[in-house]
Amino acid sequence: MSVQQSAFSSQHTAVGSQHSTVSRIVFVLLLLLTIHFSLFTFVAVAAEKWQGVDESVVKKIAKEHGREAKEPLINTDQGDLLLFVFLVAGTIGGFIAGYSWRKLTEGDARKKQRTKTDGTPV
């Protein structure tokens, strides 16, 4: 019995060491890929600034038809104005959703629960 147990344990140990070696290799490869992509991203970023749809399409078509672009009424490109607008909208939406949370989640369940003991609605 001890000979069989020792053969099984040596096979189990060999499989375990192979698994740990493979996992170490995978870990090292993932680590190297992460370092590579984090260090060499400046090459792609430094090539040129990408143009937006407004610059590449809308302005081009406007110039073809003889119209020049106007400044927007509310220019959100300056500073953090766009971030502030989204913050205010999220705050207002969150307040409204929180205030009416029971109506949103329970719906008709509260109406069904509001009955007298004899089964007639309140």
Residue frames as a rotation matrix with the C-alpha (Angstrom) as fourth column:
MET 1
0.566 0.825 0.000 0.00
0.825 -0.566 0.000 0.00
0.000 0.000 -1.000 0.00
SER 2
0.460 -0.439 -0.772 2.80
0.165 -0.812 0.560 2.43
-0.872 -0.385 -0.301 0.78
VAL 3
-0.636 -0.682 0.360 4.42
0.462 0.036 0.886 1.80
-0.618 0.730 0.292 -2.62
GLN 4
-0.133 0.680 0.721 1.18
0.954 -0.109 0.279 2.76
0.269 0.725 -0.635 -4.38
GLN 5
0.773 0.428 -0.468 0.76
0.575 -0.784 0.234 5.85
-0.266 -0.450 -0.852 -2.21
SER 6
0.022 -0.850 -0.527 4.32
0.184 -0.515 0.837 6.96
-0.983 -0.116 0.145 -2.87
ALA 7
-0.688 -0.228 0.689 3.89
0.690 0.091 0.718 6.52
-0.227 0.969 0.094 -6.65
PHE 8
0.296 0.882 0.366 0.65
0.910 -0.376 0.172 8.50
0.289 0.283 -0.914 -6.56
SER 9
0.721 -0.032 -0.692 2.16
0.389 -0.808 0.442 11.30
-0.574 -0.588 -0.570 -4.49
SER 10
-0.397 -0.908 -0.137 5.18
0.321 -0.277 0.906 11.58
-0.860 0.315 0.401 -6.81
GLN 11
-0.487 0.313 0.815 2.86
0.855 -0.019 0.518 11.82
0.178 0.949 -0.258 -9.83
HIS 12
0.620 0.776 -0.117 0.72
0.777 -0.587 0.227 14.39
0.107 -0.231 -0.967 -8.04
THR 13
0.350 -0.585 -0.732 3.80
0.300 -0.671 0.679 16.44
-0.888 -0.457 -0.059 -7.11
ALA 14
-0.676 -0.620 0.398 5.07
0.547 -0.060 0.835 16.35
-0.494 0.783 0.379 -10.72
VAL 15
-0.076 0.739 0.669 1.72
0.906 -0.229 0.356 17.57
0.416 0.633 -0.653 -12.04
GLY 16
0.759 0.366 -0.538 1.62
0.606 -0.700 0.378 20.32
-0.238 -0.613 -0.754 -9.38
SER 17
-0.068 -0.860 -0.506 5.11
0.313 -0.500 0.808 21.54
-0.947 -0.103 0.303 -10.25
GLN 18
-0.676 -0.101 0.730 4.25
0.736 -0.046 0.675 21.61
-0.035 0.994 0.106 -13.97
HIS 19
0.371 0.898 0.236 1.12
0.863 -0.428 0.270 23.65
0.343 0.103 -0.934 -13.19
SER 20
0.653 -0.160 -0.741 3.06
0.409 -0.748 0.522 26.15
-0.637 -0.644 -0.423 -11.08
THR 21
-0.495 -0.868 0.045 5.73
0.463 -0.220 0.859 26.49
-0.735 0.446 0.510 -13.80
VAL 22
-0.411 0.435 0.801 3.10
0.851 -0.133 0.509 27.20
0.328 0.891 -0.316 -16.45
SER 23
0.677 0.717 -0.168 1.34
0.725 -0.611 0.317 29.71
0.124 -0.336 -0.934 -14.21
ARG 24
0.234 -0.685 -0.690 4.66
0.383 -0.588 0.713 31.47
-0.894 -0.431 0.125 -13.52
ILE 25
-0.716 -0.500 0.487 5.41
0.615 -0.123 0.779 31.70
-0.330 0.857 0.396 -17.25
VAL 26
0.023 0.822 0.569 1.94
0.872 -0.295 0.391 33.11
0.490 0.487 -0.723 -17.97
PHE 27
0.728 0.225 -0.648 2.33
0.602 -0.662 0.447 35.62
-0.328 -0.715 -0.617 -15.13
VAL 28
-0.208 -0.899 -0.386 5.73
0.397 -0.438 0.807 36.78
-0.894 0.014 0.448 -16.40
LEU 29
-0.662 0.009 0.749 4.42
0.746 -0.091 0.660 37.15
0.074 0.996 0.054 -19.97
LEU 30
0.424 0.884 0.196 1.43
0.814 -0.467 0.346 39.19
0.398 0.012 -0.917 -18.81
LEU 31
0.548 -0.318 -0.774 3.71
0.483 -0.635 0.603 41.36
-0.683 -0.704 -0.194 -16.68
LEU 32
-0.567 -0.820 0.073 6.05
0.493 -0.267 0.828 41.98
-0.659 0.506 0.556 -19.62
LEU 33
-0.358 0.525 0.773 3.13
0.841 -0.178 0.510 42.86
0.405 0.833 -0.378 -21.93
THR 34
0.693 0.636 -0.339 1.74
0.720 -0.596 0.355 45.27
0.023 -0.490 -0.871 -19.36
ILE 35
0.168 -0.732 -0.660 5.11
0.362 -0.577 0.732 46.98
-0.917 -0.362 0.168 -18.95
HIS 36
-0.679 -0.451 0.579 5.61
0.670 -0.059 0.740 47.12
-0.300 0.890 0.342 -22.72
PHE 37
-0.049 0.757 0.652 2.25
0.840 -0.322 0.436 48.73
0.540 0.569 -0.620 -23.42
SER 38
0.775 0.338 -0.534 2.52
0.600 -0.661 0.450 51.18
-0.201 -0.669 -0.715 -20.54
LEU 39
0.008 -0.867 -0.498 6.01
0.371 -0.459 0.807 52.37
-0.928 -0.191 0.318 -21.53
PHE 40
-0.847 -0.447 0.288 5.57
0.383 -0.137 0.913 52.64
-0.369 0.884 0.287 -25.28
THR 41
0.172 0.972 0.162 2.20
0.912 -0.095 -0.398 54.40
-0.372 0.216 -0.903 -25.50
PHE 42
0.142 -0.151 -0.978 3.84
0.016 -0.988 0.155 57.76
-0.990 -0.037 -0.138 -26.18
VAL 43
-0.864 -0.471 0.176 4.66
0.150 0.093 0.984 56.62
-0.480 0.877 -0.010 -29.73
ALA 44
-0.407 0.796 0.448 0.98
0.891 0.237 0.389 56.37
0.203 0.557 -0.805 -30.67
VAL 45
0.459 0.622 -0.635 -0.04
0.771 -0.633 -0.063 59.49
-0.442 -0.461 -0.770 -28.77
ALA 46
-0.087 -0.610 -0.788 2.73
0.112 -0.792 0.601 61.70
-0.990 -0.036 0.137 -30.13
ALA 47
-0.477 -0.123 0.870 1.94
0.831 0.260 0.492 61.00
-0.287 0.958 -0.022 -33.81
GLU 48
-0.857 0.249 0.451 -0.76
-0.028 -0.897 0.441 63.68
0.514 0.365 0.776 -34.11
LYS 49
-0.734 0.673 0.095 -3.87
-0.241 -0.128 -0.962 64.87
-0.635 -0.729 0.256 -32.40
TRP 50
-0.664 0.569 0.485 -6.97
0.745 0.566 0.354 63.23
-0.073 0.596 -0.799 -33.79
GLN 51
-0.902 0.422 0.095 -9.52
-0.381 -0.879 0.285 65.55
0.203 0.220 0.954 -35.27
GLY 52
-0.578 0.779 0.244 -13.10
0.048 0.331 -0.942 65.40
-0.815 -0.533 -0.228 -34.13
VAL 53
-0.171 0.630 0.758 -16.17
0.940 0.335 -0.067 65.07
-0.296 0.700 -0.649 -36.33
ASP 54
0.709 0.460 -0.535 -16.74
0.348 -0.887 -0.302 68.85
-0.613 0.028 -0.789 -36.19
GLU 55
0.099 -0.773 -0.627 -13.31
-0.479 -0.589 0.650 69.61
-0.872 0.236 -0.429 -37.62
SER 56
-0.769 -0.554 0.319 -13.01
-0.050 0.550 0.834 66.80
-0.637 0.625 -0.451 -40.14
VAL 57
-0.555 0.621 0.553 -16.57
0.829 0.472 0.301 66.59
-0.074 0.625 -0.777 -41.52
VAL 58
0.401 0.869 -0.290 -18.86
0.835 -0.477 -0.275 69.45
-0.377 -0.132 -0.917 -40.52
LYS 59
0.225 -0.375 -0.899 -16.43
-0.083 -0.927 0.366 72.32
-0.971 -0.008 -0.240 -41.16
LYS 60
-0.801 -0.558 0.218 -15.33
0.117 0.211 0.970 70.79
-0.587 0.803 -0.104 -44.45
ILE 61
-0.355 0.758 0.548 -18.89
0.935 0.274 0.227 70.49
0.022 0.592 -0.805 -45.76
ALA 62
0.528 0.541 -0.655 -19.78
0.594 -0.786 -0.171 73.97
-0.608 -0.298 -0.736 -44.48
LYS 63
-0.213 -0.690 -0.692 -16.84
-0.189 -0.665 0.722 75.48
-0.959 0.285 0.012 -46.37
GLU 64
-0.836 -0.064 0.544 -17.83
0.467 0.436 0.769 73.60
-0.287 0.898 -0.335 -49.55
HIS 65
0.007 0.947 0.320 -21.30
0.981 -0.068 0.179 75.20
0.192 0.313 -0.930 -49.36
GLY 66
-0.287 -0.242 0.927 -19.97
0.368 -0.921 -0.126 78.69
0.884 0.305 0.353 -48.62
ARG 67
0.775 0.526 0.350 -20.81
-0.145 -0.391 0.909 78.91
0.615 -0.755 -0.227 -44.91
GLU 68
-0.396 -0.909 0.128 -18.37
-0.290 -0.008 -0.957 79.50
0.871 -0.416 -0.261 -42.11
ALA 69
-0.079 0.309 -0.948 -18.63
0.767 0.626 0.140 77.95
0.636 -0.716 -0.286 -38.69
LYS 70
0.275 0.246 0.930 -19.96
-0.371 -0.865 0.338 80.11
0.887 -0.438 -0.147 -35.86
GLU 71
-0.852 -0.483 0.201 -19.00
-0.328 0.194 -0.925 80.02
0.408 -0.854 -0.324 -32.22
PRO 72
-0.341 0.764 -0.547 -21.47
0.653 0.612 0.447 77.98
0.676 -0.205 -0.708 -30.16
LEU 73
0.386 0.597 0.703 -23.88
-0.152 -0.711 0.687 79.80
0.910 -0.372 -0.184 -27.87
ILE 74
0.793 -0.228 0.564 -22.50
-0.560 0.092 0.824 77.95
-0.240 -0.969 -0.055 -24.83
ASN 75
0.292 -0.783 -0.549 -18.90
-0.590 0.304 -0.748 76.96
0.753 0.542 -0.373 -25.43
THR 76
0.948 0.133 0.290 -18.24
-0.313 0.568 0.761 73.81
-0.063 -0.812 0.580 -23.40
ASP 77
0.609 -0.779 -0.149 -14.65
0.465 0.502 -0.729 73.44
0.643 0.374 0.668 -24.59
GLN 78
-0.035 -0.628 0.777 -13.38
-0.384 -0.710 -0.590 75.93
0.923 -0.319 -0.216 -22.02
GLY 79
-0.563 -0.305 0.768 -12.23
-0.809 0.014 -0.588 74.42
0.168 -0.952 -0.254 -18.75
ASP 80
-0.983 0.183 -0.015 -14.49
0.177 0.920 -0.351 72.05
-0.050 -0.347 -0.936 -16.89
LEU 81
-0.552 0.825 -0.120 -17.82
-0.800 -0.565 -0.202 73.51
-0.234 -0.016 0.972 -17.97
LEU 82
-0.070 0.522 -0.850 -18.96
-0.642 0.629 0.439 70.29
0.764 0.576 0.291 -19.66
LEU 83
-0.659 -0.230 -0.716 -18.00
0.341 0.757 -0.557 68.30
0.670 -0.612 -0.420 -16.55
PHE 84
-0.946 0.322 -0.032 -19.98
-0.138 -0.490 -0.861 70.72
-0.293 -0.810 0.508 -14.40
VAL 85
-0.298 0.878 -0.375 -23.04
-0.940 -0.201 0.277 70.44
0.167 0.435 0.885 -16.66
PHE 86
-0.112 0.215 -0.970 -22.98
-0.171 0.958 0.232 66.63
0.979 0.192 -0.070 -16.38
LEU 87
-0.893 -0.241 -0.379 -22.50
0.326 0.232 -0.916 66.89
0.309 -0.942 -0.128 -12.62
VAL 88
-0.744 0.668 0.030 -25.56
-0.580 -0.623 -0.525 69.11
-0.332 -0.408 0.851 -12.23
ALA 89
-0.060 0.746 -0.664 -27.66
-0.863 0.295 0.409 66.91
0.501 0.597 0.626 -14.53
GLY 90
-0.370 -0.149 -0.917 -26.62
0.129 0.969 -0.210 63.78
0.920 -0.196 -0.339 -12.62
THR 91
-0.994 0.006 -0.108 -27.40
0.105 -0.178 -0.978 65.42
-0.025 -0.984 0.176 -9.29
ILE 92
-0.453 0.886 -0.104 -30.86
-0.872 -0.464 -0.158 66.49
-0.188 0.019 0.982 -10.42
GLY 93
0.028 0.439 -0.898 -31.57
-0.621 0.712 0.329 63.07
0.783 0.548 0.293 -11.95
GLY 94
-0.648 -0.344 -0.680 -30.33
0.267 0.733 -0.625 61.30
0.714 -0.586 -0.383 -8.82
PHE 95
-0.925 0.359 0.126 -32.49
-0.291 -0.453 -0.843 63.47
-0.245 -0.816 0.524 -6.58
ILE 96
-0.130 0.929 -0.346 -35.59
-0.987 -0.088 0.133 62.79
0.093 0.358 0.929 -8.66
ALA 97
-0.044 0.059 -0.997 -34.90
-0.280 0.958 0.069 59.03
0.959 0.282 -0.025 -8.79
GLY 98
-0.864 -0.330 -0.381 -34.21
0.257 0.361 -0.896 58.90
0.434 -0.872 -0.227 -5.05
TYR 99
-0.759 0.627 0.172 -37.30
-0.602 -0.578 -0.551 60.91
-0.246 -0.522 0.816 -4.20
SER 100
0.272 0.921 -0.280 -39.56
-0.961 0.243 -0.134 58.64
-0.055 0.305 0.951 -6.22
TRP 101
-0.718 -0.676 -0.169 -37.70
-0.681 0.732 -0.032 55.38
0.145 0.092 -0.985 -5.50
ARG 102
-0.627 0.526 0.575 -40.71
-0.089 0.685 -0.723 53.59
-0.774 -0.504 -0.383 -4.04
LYS 103
0.438 0.818 -0.372 -42.88
-0.479 -0.137 -0.867 54.49
-0.760 0.558 0.332 -7.01
LEU 104
0.090 -0.494 -0.865 -40.19
-0.986 0.075 -0.146 53.31
0.137 0.866 -0.480 -9.41
THR 105
-0.805 -0.573 -0.155 -39.50
-0.545 0.817 -0.191 49.97
0.236 -0.069 -0.969 -7.74
GLU 106
-0.762 0.522 0.383 -42.76
0.010 0.601 -0.799 48.89
-0.647 -0.605 -0.463 -6.14
GLY 107
-0.902 0.411 -0.135 -45.27
-0.213 -0.149 0.966 50.10
0.377 0.899 0.222 -8.72
ASP 108
-0.024 0.997 -0.075 -48.64
-0.540 0.050 0.840 48.39
0.841 0.061 0.538 -8.29
ALA 109
-0.389 -0.158 -0.907 -47.54
0.473 0.811 -0.345 46.33
0.790 -0.564 -0.241 -5.30
ARG 110
-0.993 0.028 -0.112 -48.44
0.082 -0.515 -0.853 49.10
-0.082 -0.857 0.509 -2.84
LYS 111
-0.450 0.888 -0.097 -51.90
-0.857 -0.399 0.325 49.48
0.250 0.230 0.941 -4.36
LYS 112
0.003 0.431 -0.902 -52.55
-0.159 0.891 0.425 45.75
0.987 0.142 0.071 -3.95
GLN 113
-0.649 -0.323 -0.689 -51.46
0.573 0.388 -0.721 45.84
0.501 -0.863 -0.067 -0.30
ARG 114
-0.945 0.315 0.092 -53.78
-0.313 -0.781 -0.540 48.74
-0.098 -0.539 0.837 0.60
THR 115
-0.302 0.893 -0.334 -56.96
-0.074 0.327 0.942 46.82
0.950 0.309 -0.033 1.23
LYS 116
0.033 0.415 0.909 -59.27
-0.974 -0.190 0.122 46.61
0.223 -0.890 0.398 4.21
THR 117
-0.675 -0.294 0.677 -59.52
-0.558 0.804 -0.206 43.44
-0.484 -0.516 -0.707 6.21
ASP 118
0.191 0.830 0.524 -62.61
-0.085 0.546 -0.834 42.42
-0.978 0.114 0.175 4.27
GLY 119
-0.231 -0.398 0.888 -60.81
0.768 0.486 0.417 42.69
-0.598 0.778 0.194 0.91
THR 120
0.749 0.514 0.417 -62.21
0.662 -0.607 -0.440 46.02
0.027 0.606 -0.795 -0.29
PRO 121
-0.183 -0.873 0.452 -59.74
0.760 -0.417 -0.498 48.73
0.623 0.252 0.740 -1.35
VAL 122
-0.258 -0.027 -0.966 -59.02
0.843 -0.495 -0.211 51.59
-0.472 -0.869 0.150 1.01
